[in-house]
């Protein structure tokens, strides 16, 4: 998008782009986010080589699971299932993953997993809204693994607080990896590895911000262009005057095992 585009044009474009799935290619040239050094999707593909039964929790549009399956070094697992709660993403994931034999099940994010106890060798998840540790422990077989990338505390809070103002401590400390570690251990799981990184994000125009907030709806939960027009306009003026708006994402990688005993 040309730097001469007006505020109104940029906002209108960001508001018109479809938000289904987790394809972020629209942001190319307009926003960037550094990726964690561990390469989650590639690493998930490596994990698939030894698993016979796999569950991907909150798969979004299925893009990450599809990539991981494409990177598996040997024949993919015998059974792969995925859950998703948002109807447009259920349809998108079903269409994308059907050719790989993946069963996509519509499940609300806060609902129990509709699978038998000890059903899976491997449970994957990228950016779950919340890790339901007792349910993860229940569906894992003894010796099975939960391998997931979670969003960490205060992720993109520079952007959040531009729209919502300073956030209370409980919001700032939500998604803390050590709290999540404690939850996993309380469910009887063992932490094999836990890594965390803080990574820069840059927004080059206000249209990218609009699209991001429409797509990642938990950042500013009640976001609409109309409700936040003053904040959007001030952000546009800041970008025009000083360059990209910089925020920081936080991510942590869980490698968790269900004990054999």
Sine and cosine of phi, psi and omega as CSV:
sin_phi,cos_phi,sin_psi,cos_psi,sin_omega,cos_omega
0.00,0.00,0.74,-0.67,-0.02,-1.00
-0.90,0.44,0.60,-0.80,0.03,-1.00
-0.92,0.40,-0.24,0.97,0.02,-1.00
-1.00,0.08,-0.06,1.00,0.02,-1.00
-0.89,0.46,0.60,-0.80,-0.04,-1.00
-0.97,0.23,0.30,-0.95,0.09,-1.00
-0.81,0.58,-0.72,0.69,-0.04,-1.00
-0.89,0.45,-0.65,0.76,0.00,-1.00
-0.92,0.40,-0.69,0.72,0.00,-1.00
-0.89,0.45,-0.71,0.70,0.00,-1.00
-0.90,0.44,-0.68,0.73,0.00,-1.00
-0.88,0.47,-0.64,0.77,0.01,-1.00
-0.92,0.40,-0.72,0.69,0.02,-1.00
-0.88,0.47,-0.50,0.87,-0.01,-1.00
-0.98,0.18,-0.30,0.95,-0.09,-1.00
-1.00,-0.09,-0.29,0.96,-0.10,-1.00
-0.96,0.29,0.75,-0.67,0.06,-1.00
-0.86,0.52,0.53,-0.85,-0.09,-1.00
-0.92,-0.40,0.06,1.00,-0.05,-1.00
-0.90,0.43,0.54,-0.84,0.12,-0.99
0.97,0.24,-0.07,-1.00,-0.02,-1.00
-0.87,-0.48,0.59,0.80,0.12,-0.99
-1.00,0.02,0.89,-0.45,-0.06,-1.00
-0.96,-0.28,0.34,0.94,-0.07,-1.00
-0.90,0.43,-0.43,0.90,0.01,-1.00
-0.86,0.51,-0.46,0.89,-0.07,-1.00
-0.97,0.24,-0.14,0.99,-0.06,-1.00
-0.83,0.56,0.80,-0.60,-0.03,-1.00
0.99,0.14,-0.10,0.99,-0.07,-1.00
-0.85,-0.52,-0.44,0.90,0.04,-1.00
-0.40,-0.92,0.49,-0.87,0.03,-1.00
-0.70,-0.71,0.46,-0.89,0.11,-0.99
-0.59,-0.81,0.85,-0.53,0.05,-1.00
-0.90,0.44,0.60,-0.80,-0.04,-1.00
-0.99,-0.17,0.54,-0.84,0.02,-1.00
-0.86,0.52,0.51,-0.86,-0.10,-1.00
-0.92,0.39,-0.34,0.94,-0.11,-0.99
-0.99,0.16,-0.23,0.97,0.05,-1.00
0.85,0.52,0.96,0.27,-0.15,-0.99
-0.84,0.53,-0.78,0.62,-0.10,-1.00
-0.88,0.47,-0.66,0.75,0.05,-1.00
-0.90,0.44,-0.69,0.72,0.01,-1.00
-0.91,0.42,-0.60,0.80,0.07,-1.00
-0.89,0.47,-0.62,0.78,0.07,-1.00
-0.86,0.51,-0.64,0.77,0.05,-1.00
-0.89,0.46,-0.62,0.78,-0.02,-1.00
-0.92,0.40,-0.49,0.87,-0.05,-1.00
-0.92,0.40,-0.32,0.95,-0.10,-1.00
-0.93,0.38,-0.39,0.92,-0.05,-1.00
-0.94,-0.33,-0.12,0.99,-0.09,-1.00
-1.00,-0.05,0.61,-0.79,0.10,-0.99
-0.99,-0.12,-0.51,0.86,0.01,-1.00
-0.75,-0.66,0.77,-0.63,-0.13,-0.99
-0.72,-0.69,0.63,-0.78,0.11,-0.99
-0.81,-0.59,0.76,-0.64,0.12,-0.99
-0.95,-0.30,0.90,-0.44,-0.09,-1.00
-1.00,-0.04,0.75,-0.67,-0.01,-1.00
0.81,0.58,0.89,0.45,-0.14,-0.99
-0.96,0.29,-0.15,0.99,-0.08,-1.00
0.91,0.42,-0.74,-0.67,0.05,-1.00
-1.00,0.06,0.11,0.99,0.05,-1.00
1.00,0.09,0.04,1.00,-0.11,-0.99
-0.90,0.43,-0.66,0.75,-0.05,-1.00
-0.94,0.33,-0.68,0.74,0.05,-1.00
-0.89,0.45,-0.66,0.75,0.03,-1.00
-0.86,0.51,-0.70,0.72,0.04,-1.00
-0.89,0.45,-0.70,0.71,-0.01,-1.00
-0.87,0.48,-0.68,0.74,0.03,-1.00
-0.90,0.44,-0.59,0.81,0.01,-1.00
-0.93,0.36,-0.40,0.92,-0.03,-1.00
-1.00,-0.08,-0.09,1.00,-0.01,-1.00
-0.86,0.52,0.74,-0.67,-0.12,-0.99
-0.95,0.30,-0.40,0.92,0.01,-1.00
-0.80,-0.60,-0.07,-1.00,0.00,-1.00
-0.81,0.59,0.72,-0.69,-0.02,-1.00
-0.85,0.52,0.27,-0.96,-0.01,-1.00
-0.83,0.56,0.36,-0.93,-0.03,-1.00
-0.93,0.37,-0.57,0.82,-0.04,-1.00
-0.71,-0.71,0.83,-0.56,0.07,-1.00
-0.77,-0.63,0.79,-0.61,0.07,-1.00
-0.82,-0.57,0.39,-0.92,0.04,-1.00
-0.62,-0.78,0.53,-0.85,0.09,-1.00
-0.90,-0.43,0.47,-0.88,0.07,-1.00
-0.37,-0.93,0.60,-0.80,-0.08,-1.00
-0.98,-0.22,-0.35,0.94,-0.08,-1.00
-1.00,-0.08,0.87,-0.49,-0.13,-0.99
-0.78,0.62,-0.70,0.72,0.02,-1.00
-0.87,0.50,-0.58,0.82,0.03,-1.00
-0.96,0.27,-0.53,0.85,0.08,-1.00
-0.85,0.52,-0.73,0.69,0.00,-1.00
-0.91,0.42,-0.67,0.74,-0.02,-1.00
-0.91,0.42,-0.72,0.69,-0.01,-1.00
-0.91,0.42,-0.64,0.77,0.02,-1.00
-0.87,0.50,-0.72,0.69,0.00,-1.00
-0.90,0.43,-0.65,0.76,-0.05,-1.00
-0.95,0.31,-0.65,0.76,-0.18,-0.98
-1.00,-0.09,-0.12,0.99,-0.06,-1.00
-0.83,0.55,-0.68,0.73,-0.07,-1.00
-0.92,0.39,-0.31,0.95,0.04,-1.00
-1.00,-0.06,0.05,1.00,0.03,-1.00
0.98,0.22,0.30,0.95,-0.01,-1.00
-0.99,0.12,0.74,-0.67,0.08,-1.00
-1.00,-0.03,0.88,-0.48,0.02,-1.00
-0.98,-0.20,0.82,-0.57,-0.07,-1.00
-0.90,-0.43,0.77,-0.63,0.04,-1.00
-0.97,0.23,0.90,-0.44,-0.03,-1.00
-0.64,-0.77,0.79,-0.61,0.07,-1.00
-0.87,0.48,0.53,-0.85,-0.10,-1.00
-0.86,0.50,-0.50,0.86,-0.05,-1.00
-0.98,-0.20,0.19,0.98,-0.02,-1.00
-1.00,-0.04,0.42,-0.91,0.11,-0.99
-0.87,0.49,0.48,-0.88,0.04,-1.00
-0.96,0.29,0.77,-0.64,-0.11,-0.99
-1.00,0.09,0.81,0.58,-0.02,-1.00
-0.69,-0.72,0.37,-0.93,-0.04,-1.00
-0.94,0.33,0.34,-0.94,0.10,-0.99
-0.85,0.52,0.59,-0.81,0.10,-0.99
0.82,0.58,0.62,0.79,-0.09,-1.00
-1.00,0.09,-0.36,0.93,-0.21,-0.98
-0.79,-0.61,0.64,-0.77,0.14,-0.99
-0.97,0.25,-0.56,0.83,-0.13,-0.99
-0.63,-0.77,0.77,-0.63,0.13,-0.99
-0.90,-0.44,0.81,-0.58,0.01,-1.00
-0.93,-0.37,0.40,-0.92,0.17,-0.99
-0.24,-0.97,0.70,-0.72,0.10,-0.99
-0.88,-0.47,0.91,-0.41,0.05,-1.00
0.89,0.46,0.79,0.61,0.11,-0.99
-0.91,0.43,0.53,-0.85,0.07,-1.00
-0.88,0.47,-0.66,0.75,0.05,-1.00
-0.44,-0.90,0.70,-0.72,0.06,-1.00
-0.99,0.10,0.90,-0.44,0.05,-1.00
-1.00,0.03,1.00,0.04,-0.14,-0.99
-0.88,0.48,-0.68,0.73,0.04,-1.00
-0.86,0.50,-0.62,0.78,0.03,-1.00
-0.94,0.33,-0.63,0.77,0.06,-1.00
-0.88,0.48,-0.72,0.70,0.02,-1.00
-0.89,0.46,-0.61,0.80,-0.05,-1.00
-0.92,0.40,-0.68,0.73,-0.10,-1.00
-0.99,0.10,-0.22,0.98,0.07,-1.00
-0.98,0.20,0.66,-0.75,0.15,-0.99
-0.96,0.28,0.41,-0.91,0.12,-0.99
-0.82,0.57,0.75,-0.66,-0.08,-1.00
1.00,0.02,-0.12,0.99,-0.02,-1.00
-0.97,0.23,0.19,-0.98,-0.15,-0.99
-0.80,-0.60,0.65,-0.76,0.25,-0.97
-0.97,-0.26,0.86,-0.51,-0.04,-1.00
-0.81,-0.59,0.89,-0.46,-0.18,-0.98
-0.43,-0.90,0.49,-0.87,0.15,-0.99
-0.95,-0.31,0.85,-0.53,-0.01,-1.00
-0.95,-0.30,0.47,-0.88,0.20,-0.98
-0.97,0.25,0.70,-0.71,-0.07,-1.00
-1.00,-0.08,-0.12,-0.99,-0.04,-1.00
-0.95,0.31,0.55,-0.83,0.07,-1.00
0.83,0.55,0.54,0.84,0.01,-1.00
-0.94,0.33,0.81,-0.59,-0.02,-1.00
0.84,0.54,0.51,0.86,-0.09,-1.00
-0.94,0.34,-0.39,0.92,0.11,-0.99
-0.85,0.52,-0.64,0.77,0.02,-1.00
-0.96,0.27,-0.71,0.70,0.01,-1.00
-0.83,0.56,-0.73,0.68,-0.09,-1.00
-0.97,0.26,-0.34,0.94,0.15,-0.99
-0.89,0.46,-0.59,0.81,-0.04,-1.00
-1.00,-0.04,-0.57,0.82,-0.14,-0.99
-0.94,-0.35,-0.14,0.99,-0.07,-1.00
0.98,0.17,0.02,-1.00,-0.03,-1.00
-0.82,0.57,0.70,-0.71,-0.05,-1.00
-0.99,-0.16,0.52,-0.85,-0.01,-1.00
-0.91,0.40,0.29,-0.96,-0.08,-1.00
-0.86,0.51,-0.61,0.79,-0.03,-1.00
-0.91,0.41,-0.55,0.84,0.08,-1.00
-0.96,0.30,-0.61,0.79,-0.02,-1.00
-0.92,0.38,-0.54,0.84,-0.07,-1.00
-0.99,-0.11,-0.03,1.00,0.05,-1.00
-0.87,0.49,0.50,-0.87,-0.01,-1.00
0.93,0.37,0.30,0.95,0.02,-1.00
-0.88,0.48,0.77,-0.63,-0.07,-1.00
-0.88,0.47,-0.52,0.86,0.01,-1.00
-0.96,0.29,-0.55,0.84,0.12,-0.99
-0.90,0.43,-0.67,0.74,0.01,-1.00
-0.92,0.39,-0.60,0.80,0.08,-1.00
-0.84,0.54,-0.72,0.70,-0.01,-1.00
-0.89,0.46,-0.63,0.78,0.04,-1.00
-0.90,0.43,-0.66,0.76,0.03,-1.00
-0.90,0.43,-0.70,0.71,-0.02,-1.00
-0.92,0.39,-0.57,0.82,0.04,-1.00
-0.91,0.42,-0.44,0.90,0.04,-1.00
-1.00,0.07,0.07,1.00,0.06,-1.00
1.00,0.00,0.25,0.97,-0.02,-1.00
-0.99,-0.13,0.43,-0.90,0.02,-1.00
-0.96,-0.27,0.72,-0.69,0.04,-1.00
-1.00,0.06,0.94,-0.35,0.05,-1.00
-0.99,0.12,-0.63,0.77,0.01,-1.00
-0.42,-0.91,0.57,-0.82,0.06,-1.00
-0.54,-0.84,0.90,-0.44,0.00,-1.00
-0.84,-0.55,0.53,-0.85,-0.01,-1.00
-0.67,-0.74,0.57,-0.82,0.05,-1.00
-0.61,-0.79,0.50,-0.87,0.09,-1.00
-0.91,-0.41,0.79,-0.61,-0.24,-0.97
-0.74,-0.67,0.63,-0.78,-0.04,-1.00
-0.97,0.26,0.57,-0.82,0.13,-0.99
-0.82,-0.57,0.61,-0.79,0.06,-1.00
-0.76,-0.65,0.73,-0.69,0.07,-1.00
-0.92,-0.39,0.87,-0.49,-0.10,-0.99
-1.00,-0.03,-0.24,0.97,0.09,-1.00
-0.42,-0.91,0.34,-0.94,-0.10,-0.99
-0.93,0.37,-0.43,0.90,0.07,-1.00
-0.88,0.48,-0.62,0.79,0.05,-1.00
-0.90,0.43,-0.60,0.80,0.04,-1.00
-0.90,0.43,-0.70,0.71,0.01,-1.00
-0.86,0.51,-0.74,0.67,-0.01,-1.00
-0.89,0.45,-0.67,0.75,0.01,-1.00
-0.87,0.50,-0.73,0.69,-0.05,-1.00
-0.94,0.33,-0.46,0.89,0.11,-0.99
-0.96,0.27,-0.51,0.86,-0.08,-1.00
-1.00,0.07,-0.67,0.74,-0.03,-1.00
-0.97,-0.24,0.98,0.21,-0.30,-0.96
-0.94,0.35,-0.30,0.95,-0.03,-1.00
-0.99,0.15,-0.15,0.99,0.02,-1.00
-0.92,0.40,-0.82,0.58,0.08,-1.00
-0.80,-0.60,1.00,0.02,-0.27,-0.96
-0.83,0.55,-0.51,0.86,-0.04,-1.00
-0.97,-0.24,0.43,0.90,-0.13,-0.99
-0.90,0.44,0.77,-0.64,0.29,-0.96
-0.62,-0.78,0.43,-0.90,0.04,-1.00
-0.86,0.50,-0.66,0.75,-0.06,-1.00
-0.91,0.42,-0.68,0.73,-0.07,-1.00
-0.94,0.34,-0.49,0.87,-0.10,-0.99
-0.89,-0.46,0.46,0.89,0.00,-1.00
-0.84,0.54,-0.69,0.73,0.00,-1.00
-0.88,0.47,-0.68,0.73,0.00,-1.00
-0.92,0.39,-0.62,0.78,0.04,-1.00
-0.90,0.44,-0.67,0.74,-0.03,-1.00
-0.91,0.40,-0.67,0.74,0.01,-1.00
-0.91,0.41,-0.58,0.82,0.05,-1.00
-0.92,0.40,-0.67,0.75,0.06,-1.00
-0.85,0.52,-0.71,0.70,-0.01,-1.00
-0.91,0.42,-0.60,0.80,0.04,-1.00
-0.90,0.43,-0.71,0.70,0.01,-1.00
-0.89,0.46,-0.68,0.73,0.01,-1.00
-0.88,0.47,-0.57,0.82,-0.09,-1.00
-1.00,0.08,-0.62,0.79,-0.18,-0.98
-0.83,-0.56,-0.06,1.00,0.00,-1.00
0.98,-0.20,-0.18,-0.98,-0.14,-0.99
-0.81,0.59,0.59,-0.81,0.13,-0.99
-0.98,0.18,0.80,-0.59,-0.09,-1.00
-0.95,-0.30,0.78,-0.63,0.13,-0.99
-0.77,-0.64,0.00,-1.00,-0.01,-1.00
-0.68,-0.73,0.80,-0.60,0.11,-0.99
-1.00,0.02,0.43,-0.90,0.11,-0.99
-0.82,-0.57,0.68,-0.74,-0.03,-1.00
-0.67,-0.74,0.57,-0.82,0.18,-0.98
-0.68,-0.73,0.52,-0.86,-0.09,-1.00
-0.94,-0.35,0.85,-0.53,0.04,-1.00
-0.98,-0.21,0.76,-0.66,0.18,-0.98
-0.84,-0.54,0.97,-0.24,-0.20,-0.98
-0.83,-0.56,0.61,-0.79,-0.06,-1.00
-0.82,-0.58,0.64,-0.77,0.15,-0.99
-1.00,0.00,0.83,-0.56,-0.08,-1.00
-0.87,0.50,0.46,-0.89,0.03,-1.00
-0.94,0.35,-0.56,0.83,-0.06,-1.00
-0.95,0.31,0.00,0.00,0.00,0.00
